[in-house]
Amino acid sequence: MTLKHPKQTISISLVQVTGFMVFQTTALLVGGPGKTSVLIFTMPIWTLILAWIVLKERIRGMQWLAAISTLTGLLFIISPWNLQGNLMDDGLGVGAAMCWAGGSILVKRLRGAHAVDLLTLTAWQMVIGSIPLVILAGVIPEHPTQWTSHYVILLIIISLISTSLGWWLWIYILDQVPAWEASLSVLGTPVVAIVSSTLILGEQFKTIEVLGMVLIGAGLACLSFAGYLNSKKTVSIEASD
């Protein structure tokens, strides 16, 4: 498994793995997991915006509606006019989403210029991206790790099932169905996180936050529907040719 295009791979690793994990983990430490999950899964909209800026891909039709709905919902959740709100908590979740989106743009730009095996790229970015995380874990003062059976089980679930298997399943889904259809499965993650966080941890949400979550969900669903319409249009053009 040779490392090809090291500069681009390192950039992707630092953004999509190191940056994402630092922002995500810190956001979960200081904020509620349900709301953090919703903020992180605004990633498709940031990808859309960054693709417009970096890759010069135009935003068309329903994509504008999706972006406006999602960003309005994000504004309601962050509530910058409310001085009692913790902007840092929400900012960390948005930072994780932007790292994820930025990594996706870097991957798209790399694969547009070179033939790169996605599974090999994923493996290398996880290896390289984990190096700064290990260094940070050793530098930041904290309590020594308690190697209990509960901790080991959680570590196995997070590393093997949640991360490795999750990435493999995502690649497999992308290989089997159109991207718009695969993105619909992502919409279920914040819902599961919100319900689980409410039932298990008792996380409470303000009315304006609930409204914001609904708007974000509507925006992401609208973006997926726009992808569906675009895929049907592409199929129709190919059939006519």
Number of C-alpha atoms within 10 A of each C-alpha: 7 8 11 14 12 11 9 14 22 15 17 29 28 22 23 26 24 23 22 26 19 17 22 23 16 15 26 17 11 14 18 21 23 23 25 26 23 26 29 25 24 28 22 24 25 22 20 21 20 18 21 13 11 12 14 10 12 12 13 9 9 17 22 17 17 26 23 16 22 29 19 18 26 22 16 20 25 22 18 12 9 9 8 8 13 14 14 13 20 22 16 24 27 26 20 31 29 27 27 25 27 22 23 20 21 21 21 14 15 16 13 10 8 11 8 14 10 12 13 13 20 19 16 21 23 18 12 18 24 17 14 16 17 11 10 12 11 10 9 8 8 8 6 6 7 9 8 9 9 9 12 12 10 13 13 12 14 14 12 13 14 12 14 16 14 14 16 14 12 16 15 13 16 15 11 11 11 13 15 19 17 18 21 15 11 14 18 11 14 22 16 13 18 22 14 15 17 16 11 9 12 11 16 15 16 9 11 15 19 16 17 24 25 16 21 29 23 18 27 27 18 20 25 23 19 19 19 16 14 13 16 12 12 11 12 11 10 9 8 6 6
